């Protein structure tokens, strides 16, 4: 099945991907962001936060955005 994947990590990109039926958001994250900690990212499907066990559907739009930007300076 086909979904739109938007990766906002680093330079970012968007592309259509073919994934297996019954793939959950958690499984998709582990495949695409191997070695990354999910708690460091905001993961949305169709612009809405979803639970990790959400099963992706045909034409879903998955966005993965880091919540921590490496090298950023915090101002007070």
PDB file as gemmi writes it, atoms N, CA and C in Angstrom:
CRYST1    1.000    1.000    1.000  90.00  90.00  90.00 P 1                      
ATOM      1  N   UNK A   1       0.845  -1.170   0.000  1.00  0.00           N  
ATOM      2  CA  UNK A   1       0.000   0.000   0.000  1.00  0.00           C  
ATOM      3  C   UNK A   1       0.888   1.230   0.000  1.00  0.00           C  
ATOM      4  N   UNK A   2       0.361   2.348  -0.442  1.00  0.00           N  
ATOM      5  CA  UNK A   2       1.152   3.560  -0.637  1.00  0.00           C  
ATOM      6  C   UNK A   2       0.779   4.624   0.395  1.00  0.00           C  
ATOM      7  N   UNK A   3       1.842   5.245   0.983  1.00  0.00           N  
ATOM      8  CA  UNK A   3       1.653   6.364   1.907  1.00  0.00           C  
ATOM      9  C   UNK A   3       2.601   7.485   1.500  1.00  0.00           C  
ATOM     10  N   UNK A   4       2.330   8.689   2.008  1.00  0.00           N  
ATOM     11  CA  UNK A   4       3.240   9.816   1.824  1.00  0.00           C  
ATOM     12  C   UNK A   4       4.030   9.963   3.116  1.00  0.00           C  
ATOM     13  N   UNK A   5       5.351   9.935   3.013  1.00  0.00           N  
ATOM     14  CA  UNK A   5       6.234  10.039   4.170  1.00  0.00           C  
ATOM     15  C   UNK A   5       6.974  11.374   4.094  1.00  0.00           C  
ATOM     16  N   UNK A   6       6.837  12.177   5.160  1.00  0.00           N  
ATOM     17  CA  UNK A   6       7.525  13.460   5.243  1.00  0.00           C  
ATOM     18  C   UNK A   6       8.491  13.390   6.415  1.00  0.00           C  
ATOM     19  N   UNK A   7       9.777  13.441   6.119  1.00  0.00           N  
ATOM     20  CA  UNK A   7      10.810  13.385   7.145  1.00  0.00           C  
ATOM     21  C   UNK A   7      11.371  14.789   7.319  1.00  0.00           C  
ATOM     22  N   UNK A   8      11.138  15.388   8.476  1.00  0.00           N  
ATOM     23  CA  UNK A   8      11.611  16.740   8.760  1.00  0.00           C  
ATOM     24  C   UNK A   8      12.918  16.739   9.546  1.00  0.00           C  
ATOM     25  N   UNK A   9      13.626  15.635   9.544  1.00  0.00           N  
ATOM     26  CA  UNK A   9      14.904  15.526  10.251  1.00  0.00           C  
ATOM     27  C   UNK A   9      16.020  15.913   9.286  1.00  0.00           C  
ATOM     28  N   UNK A  10      16.919  16.790   9.714  1.00  0.00           N  
ATOM     29  CA  UNK A  10      18.011  17.216   8.839  1.00  0.00           C  
ATOM     30  C   UNK A  10      17.490  18.072   7.707  1.00  0.00           C  
ATOM     31  N   UNK A  11      17.874  17.747   6.480  1.00  0.00           N  
ATOM     32  CA  UNK A  11      17.445  18.529   5.319  1.00  0.00           C  
ATOM     33  C   UNK A  11      15.977  18.307   5.003  1.00  0.00           C  
ATOM     34  N   UNK A  12      15.424  17.183   5.455  1.00  0.00           N  
ATOM     35  CA  UNK A  12      14.021  16.879   5.224  1.00  0.00           C  
ATOM     36  C   UNK A  12      13.742  16.453   3.793  1.00  0.00           C  
ATOM     37  N   UNK A  13      12.682  15.715   3.606  1.00  0.00           N  
ATOM     38  CA  UNK A  13      12.241  15.300   2.278  1.00  0.00           C  
ATOM     39  C   UNK A  13      10.840  14.720   2.392  1.00  0.00           C  
ATOM     40  N   UNK A  14      10.182  14.589   1.277  1.00  0.00           N  
ATOM     41  CA  UNK A  14       8.871  13.942   1.213  1.00  0.00           C  
ATOM     42  C   UNK A  14       8.877  12.991   0.024  1.00  0.00           C  
ATOM     43  N   UNK A  15       8.248  11.837   0.206  1.00  0.00           N  
ATOM     44  CA  UNK A  15       8.190  10.876  -0.886  1.00  0.00           C  
ATOM     45  C   UNK A  15       7.073   9.880  -0.613  1.00  0.00           C  
ATOM     46  N   UNK A  16       6.526   9.331  -1.691  1.00  0.00           N  
ATOM     47  CA  UNK A  16       5.565   8.248  -1.569  1.00  0.00           C  
ATOM     48  C   UNK A  16       6.339   6.952  -1.378  1.00  0.00           C  
ATOM     49  N   UNK A  17       5.850   6.115  -0.474  1.00  0.00           N  
ATOM     50  CA  UNK A  17       6.489   4.837  -0.187  1.00  0.00           C  
ATOM     51  C   UNK A  17       5.464   3.718  -0.250  1.00  0.00           C  
ATOM     52  N   UNK A  18       5.924   2.552  -0.631  1.00  0.00           N  
ATOM     53  CA  UNK A  18       5.109   1.346  -0.557  1.00  0.00           C  
ATOM     54  C   UNK A  18       5.456   0.637   0.752  1.00  0.00           C  
ATOM     55  N   UNK A  19       4.441   0.335   1.560  1.00  0.00           N  
ATOM     56  CA  UNK A  19       4.654  -0.381   2.815  1.00  0.00           C  
ATOM     57  C   UNK A  19       3.691  -1.563   2.880  1.00  0.00           C  
ATOM     58  N   UNK A  20       3.991  -2.493   3.768  1.00  0.00           N  
ATOM     59  CA  UNK A  20       3.145  -3.674   3.935  1.00  0.00           C  
ATOM     60  C   UNK A  20       1.826  -3.312   4.610  1.00  0.00           C  
ATOM     61  N   UNK A  21       0.774  -4.019   4.250  1.00  0.00           N  
ATOM     62  CA  UNK A  21      -0.520  -3.860   4.918  1.00  0.00           C  
ATOM     63  C   UNK A  21      -0.330  -4.137   6.414  1.00  0.00           C  
ATOM     64  N   UNK A  22      -1.126  -3.499   7.244  1.00  0.00           N  
ATOM     65  CA  UNK A  22      -1.130  -3.688   8.702  1.00  0.00           C  
ATOM     66  C   UNK A  22       0.138  -3.207   9.396  1.00  0.00           C  
ATOM     67  N   UNK A  23       0.895  -2.310   8.765  1.00  0.00           N  
ATOM     68  CA  UNK A  23       2.076  -1.726   9.399  1.00  0.00           C  
ATOM     69  C   UNK A  23       1.630  -0.671  10.405  1.00  0.00           C  
ATOM     70  N   UNK A  24       2.138  -0.761  11.640  1.00  0.00           N  
ATOM     71  CA  UNK A  24       1.806   0.240  12.650  1.00  0.00           C  
ATOM     72  C   UNK A  24       2.782   1.411  12.561  1.00  0.00           C  
ATOM     73  N   UNK A  25       2.400   2.510  13.200  1.00  0.00           N  
ATOM     74  CA  UNK A  25       3.281   3.673  13.254  1.00  0.00           C  
ATOM     75  C   UNK A  25       4.600   3.290  13.921  1.00  0.00           C  
ATOM     76  N   UNK A  26       4.545   2.512  14.978  1.00  0.00           N  
ATOM     77  CA  UNK A  26       5.765   2.095  15.681  1.00  0.00           C  
ATOM     78  C   UNK A  26       6.677   1.280  14.763  1.00  0.00           C  
ATOM     79  N   UNK A  27       6.129   0.343  14.016  1.00  0.00           N  
ATOM     80  CA  UNK A  27       6.923  -0.469  13.092  1.00  0.00           C  
ATOM     81  C   UNK A  27       7.536   0.409  11.997  1.00  0.00           C  
ATOM     82  N   UNK A  28       6.751   1.325  11.467  1.00  0.00           N  
ATOM     83  CA  UNK A  28       7.239   2.214  10.420  1.00  0.00           C  
ATOM     84  C   UNK A  28       8.395   3.069  10.932  1.00  0.00           C  
ATOM     85  N   UNK A  29       8.249   3.628  12.140  1.00  0.00           N  
ATOM     86  CA  UNK A  29       9.308   4.448  12.717  1.00  0.00           C  
ATOM     87  C   UNK A  29      10.594   3.634  12.871  1.00  0.00           C  
ATOM     88  N   UNK A  30      10.502   2.424  13.375  1.00  0.00           N  
ATOM     89  CA  UNK A  30      11.688   1.584  13.574  1.00  0.00           C  
ATOM     90  C   UNK A  30      12.389   1.280  12.252  1.00  0.00           C  
ATOM     91  N   UNK A  31      11.624   1.143  11.186  1.00  0.00           N  
ATOM     92  CA  UNK A  31      12.208   0.869   9.872  1.00  0.00           C  
ATOM     93  C   UNK A  31      12.899   2.113   9.316  1.00  0.00           C  
ATOM     94  N   UNK A  32      12.203   3.248   9.340  1.00  0.00           N  
ATOM     95  CA  UNK A  32      12.722   4.459   8.712  1.00  0.00           C  
ATOM     96  C   UNK A  32      13.723   5.221   9.568  1.00  0.00           C  
ATOM     97  N   UNK A  33      13.640   5.087  10.880  1.00  0.00           N  
ATOM     98  CA  UNK A  33      14.491   5.865  11.781  1.00  0.00           C  
ATOM     99  C   UNK A  33      15.309   4.916  12.665  1.00  0.00           C  
ATOM    100  N   UNK A  34      15.843   3.902  12.070  1.00  0.00           N  
ATOM    101  CA  UNK A  34      16.601   2.875  12.789  1.00  0.00           C  
ATOM    102  C   UNK A  34      17.620   3.489  13.748  1.00  0.00           C  
ATOM    103  N   UNK A  35      17.561   3.062  14.996  1.00  0.00           N  
ATOM    104  CA  UNK A  35      18.503   3.541  16.003  1.00  0.00           C  
ATOM    105  C   UNK A  35      18.075   4.819  16.695  1.00  0.00           C  
ATOM    106  N   UNK A  36      17.034   5.481  16.190  1.00  0.00           N  
ATOM    107  CA  UNK A  36      16.556   6.721  16.803  1.00  0.00           C  
ATOM    108  C   UNK A  36      15.566   6.400  17.915  1.00  0.00           C  
ATOM    109  N   UNK A  37      15.448   7.315  18.863  1.00  0.00           N  
ATOM    110  CA  UNK A  37      14.527   7.165  19.981  1.00  0.00           C  
ATOM    111  C   UNK A  37      13.225   7.888  19.630  1.00  0.00           C  
ATOM    112  N   UNK A  38      12.127   7.164  19.592  1.00  0.00           N  
ATOM    113  CA  UNK A  38      10.832   7.742  19.205  1.00  0.00           C  
ATOM    114  C   UNK A  38      10.426   8.914  20.094  1.00  0.00           C  
ATOM    115  N   UNK A  39      10.889   8.923  21.338  1.00  0.00           N  
ATOM    116  CA  UNK A  39      10.510  10.014  22.246  1.00  0.00           C  
ATOM    117  C   UNK A  39      11.159  11.345  21.848  1.00  0.00           C  
ATOM    118  N   UNK A  40      12.121  11.309  20.944  1.00  0.00           N  
ATOM    119  CA  UNK A  40      12.775  12.532  20.459  1.00  0.00           C  
ATOM    120  C   UNK A  40      12.092  13.102  19.217  1.00  0.00           C  
ATOM    121  N   UNK A  41      10.950  12.528  18.820  1.00  0.00           N  
ATOM    122  CA  UNK A  41      10.261  12.929  17.594  1.00  0.00           C  
ATOM    123  C   UNK A  41       8.764  13.086  17.828  1.00  0.00           C  
ATOM    124  N   UNK A  42       8.178  14.007  17.081  1.00  0.00           N  
ATOM    125  CA  UNK A  42       6.721  14.124  17.012  1.00  0.00           C  
ATOM    126  C   UNK A  42       6.308  13.383  15.762  1.00  0.00           C  
ATOM    127  N   UNK A  43       5.474  12.381  15.924  1.00  0.00           N  
ATOM    128  CA  UNK A  43       5.031  11.567  14.802  1.00  0.00           C  
ATOM    129  C   UNK A  43       3.542  11.817  14.613  1.00  0.00           C  
ATOM    130  N   UNK A  44       3.176  12.252  13.416  1.00  0.00           N  
ATOM    131  CA  UNK A  44       1.774  12.550  13.124  1.00  0.00           C  
ATOM    132  C   UNK A  44       1.346  11.784  11.874  1.00  0.00           C  
ATOM    133  N   UNK A  45       0.065  11.454  11.842  1.00  0.00           N  
ATOM    134  CA  UNK A  45      -0.536  10.857  10.648  1.00  0.00           C  
ATOM    135  C   UNK A  45      -1.696  11.758  10.254  1.00  0.00           C  
ATOM    136  N   UNK A  46      -1.650  12.233   9.025  1.00  0.00           N  
ATOM    137  CA  UNK A  46      -2.677  13.154   8.526  1.00  0.00           C  
ATOM    138  C   UNK A  46      -2.817  14.368   9.444  1.00  0.00           C  
ATOM    139  N   UNK A  47      -1.649  14.859   9.891  1.00  0.00           N  
ATOM    140  CA  UNK A  47      -1.516  16.059  10.732  1.00  0.00           C  
ATOM    141  C   UNK A  47      -2.015  15.894  12.164  1.00  0.00           C  
ATOM    142  N   UNK A  48      -2.332  14.674  12.562  1.00  0.00           N  
ATOM    143  CA  UNK A  48      -2.825  14.431  13.913  1.00  0.00           C  
ATOM    144  C   UNK A  48      -1.891  13.468  14.651  1.00  0.00           C  
ATOM    145  N   UNK A  49      -1.648  13.717  15.962  1.00  0.00           N  
ATOM    146  CA  UNK A  49      -0.887  12.745  16.750  1.00  0.00           C  
ATOM    147  C   UNK A  49      -1.681  11.438  16.820  1.00  0.00           C  
ATOM    148  N   UNK A  50      -0.974  10.334  16.772  1.00  0.00           N  
ATOM    149  CA  UNK A  50      -1.625   9.020  16.830  1.00  0.00           C  
ATOM    150  C   UNK A  50      -0.866   8.126  17.808  1.00  0.00           C  
ATOM    151  N   UNK A  51      -1.533   7.106  18.369  1.00  0.00           N  
ATOM    152  CA  UNK A  51      -0.830   6.154  19.227  1.00  0.00           C  
ATOM    153  C   UNK A  51       0.108   5.277  18.402  1.00  0.00           C  
ATOM    154  N   UNK A  52       1.104   4.710  19.067  1.00  0.00           N  
ATOM    155  CA  UNK A  52       2.105   3.906  18.355  1.00  0.00           C  
ATOM    156  C   UNK A  52       1.518   2.658  17.701  1.00  0.00           C  
ATOM    157  N   UNK A  53       0.353   2.208  18.177  1.00  0.00           N  
ATOM    158  CA  UNK A  53      -0.248   1.013  17.588  1.00  0.00           C  
ATOM    159  C   UNK A  53      -1.247   1.339  16.465  1.00  0.00           C  
ATOM    160  N   UNK A  54      -1.301   2.617  16.052  1.00  0.00           N  
ATOM    161  CA  UNK A  54      -2.167   2.987  14.931  1.00  0.00           C  
ATOM    162  C   UNK A  54      -1.703   2.243  13.682  1.00  0.00           C  
ATOM    163  N   UNK A  55      -2.635   1.610  12.983  1.00  0.00           N  
ATOM    164  CA  UNK A  55      -2.318   0.878  11.752  1.00  0.00           C  
ATOM    165  C   UNK A  55      -2.465   1.829  10.570  1.00  0.00           C  
ATOM    166  N   UNK A  56      -1.377   2.000   9.843  1.00  0.00           N  
ATOM    167  CA  UNK A  56      -1.373   2.910   8.699  1.00  0.00           C  
ATOM    168  C   UNK A  56      -2.316   2.413   7.612  1.00  0.00           C  
ATOM    169  N   UNK A  57      -2.949   3.390   6.943  1.00  0.00           N  
ATOM    170  CA  UNK A  57      -3.926   3.101   5.896  1.00  0.00           C  
ATOM    171  C   UNK A  57      -3.431   3.670   4.565  1.00  0.00           C  
ATOM    172  N   UNK A  58      -3.957   3.140   3.486  1.00  0.00           N  
ATOM    173  CA  UNK A  58      -3.643   3.635   2.142  1.00  0.00           C  
ATOM    174  C   UNK A  58      -3.805   5.159   2.099  1.00  0.00           C  
ATOM    175  N   UNK A  59      -2.818   5.842   1.524  1.00  0.00           N  
ATOM    176  CA  UNK A  59      -2.809   7.302   1.341  1.00  0.00           C  
ATOM    177  C   UNK A  59      -2.639   8.113   2.617  1.00  0.00           C  
ATOM    178  N   UNK A  60      -2.299   7.484   3.746  1.00  0.00           N  
ATOM    179  CA  UNK A  60      -1.985   8.251   4.952  1.00  0.00           C  
ATOM    180  C   UNK A  60      -0.762   9.121   4.686  1.00  0.00           C  
ATOM    181  N   UNK A  61      -0.707  10.224   5.404  1.00  0.00           N  
ATOM    182  CA  UNK A  61       0.438  11.144   5.339  1.00  0.00           C  
ATOM    183  C   UNK A  61       1.146  11.068   6.693  1.00  0.00           C  
ATOM    184  N   UNK A  62       2.358  10.517   6.719  1.00  0.00           N  
ATOM    185  CA  UNK A  62       3.127  10.338   7.952  1.00  0.00           C  
ATOM    186  C   UNK A  62       4.218  11.405   8.012  1.00  0.00           C  
ATOM    187  N   UNK A  63       4.244  12.156   9.118  1.00  0.00           N  
ATOM    188  CA  UNK A  63       5.247  13.197   9.315  1.00  0.00           C  
ATOM    189  C   UNK A  63       6.054  12.873  10.563  1.00  0.00           C  
ATOM    190  N   UNK A  64       7.385  12.887  10.438  1.00  0.00           N  
ATOM    191  CA  UNK A  64       8.285  12.663  11.570  1.00  0.00           C  
ATOM    192  C   UNK A  64       9.155  13.899  11.719  1.00  0.00           C  
ATOM    193  N   UNK A  65       9.005  14.584  12.873  1.00  0.00           N  
ATOM    194  CA  UNK A  65       9.706  15.845  13.126  1.00  0.00           C  
ATOM    195  C   UNK A  65      10.456  15.747  14.445  1.00  0.00           C  
ATOM    196  N   UNK A  66      11.747  16.091  14.464  1.00  0.00           N  
ATOM    197  CA  UNK A  66      12.492  16.041  15.732  1.00  0.00           C  
ATOM    198  C   UNK A  66      11.958  17.084  16.711  1.00  0.00           C  
ATOM    199  N   UNK A  67      11.915  16.713  17.986  1.00  0.00           N  
ATOM    200  CA  UNK A  67      11.511  17.667  19.025  1.00  0.00           C  
ATOM    201  C   UNK A  67      12.726  18.337  19.631  1.00  0.00           C  
ATOM    202  N   UNK A  68      13.894  17.756  19.402  1.00  0.00           N  
ATOM    203  CA  UNK A  68      15.159  18.318  19.873  1.00  0.00           C  
ATOM    204  C   UNK A  68      16.029  18.568  18.659  1.00  0.00           C  
ATOM    205  N   UNK A  69      16.534  19.784  18.539  1.00  0.00           N  
ATOM    206  CA  UNK A  69      17.386  20.109  17.404  1.00  0.00           C  
ATOM    207  C   UNK A  69      18.832  20.202  17.903  1.00  0.00           C  
ATOM    208  N   UNK A  70      19.653  19.296  17.413  1.00  0.00           N  
ATOM    209  CA  UNK A  70      21.038  19.210  17.841  1.00  0.00           C  
ATOM    210  C   UNK A  70      21.766  20.511  17.535  1.00  0.00           C  
ATOM    211  N   UNK A  71      22.471  21.043  18.528  1.00  0.00           N  
ATOM    212  CA  UNK A  71      23.249  22.250  18.351  1.00  0.00           C  
ATOM    213  C   UNK A  71      22.470  23.522  18.635  1.00  0.00           C  
ATOM    214  N   UNK A  72      21.178  23.387  18.913  1.00  0.00           N  
ATOM    215  CA  UNK A  72      20.376  24.580  19.204  1.00  0.00           C  
ATOM    216  C   UNK A  72      20.757  25.141  20.569  1.00  0.00           C  
ATOM    217  N   UNK A  73      20.751  26.448  20.686  1.00  0.00           N  
ATOM    218  CA  UNK A  73      21.079  27.114  21.942  1.00  0.00           C  
ATOM    219  C   UNK A  73      19.786  27.583  22.588  1.00  0.00           C  
ATOM    220  N   UNK A  74      19.601  27.224  23.841  1.00  0.00           N  
ATOM    221  CA  UNK A  74      18.421  27.650  24.576  1.00  0.00           C  
ATOM    222  C   UNK A  74      18.653  29.047  25.129  1.00  0.00           C  
ATOM    223  N   UNK A  75      17.726  29.940  24.928  1.00  0.00           N  
ATOM    224  CA  UNK A  75      17.843  31.285  25.488  1.00  0.00           C  
ATOM    225  C   UNK A  75      16.902  31.401  26.676  1.00  0.00           C  
ATOM    226  N   UNK A  76      17.282  32.244  27.612  1.00  0.00           N  
ATOM    227  CA  UNK A  76      16.422  32.400  28.784  1.00  0.00           C  
ATOM    228  C   UNK A  76      15.863  33.790  28.886  1.00  0.00           C  
TER     229      UNK A  76                                                      
END                                                                             
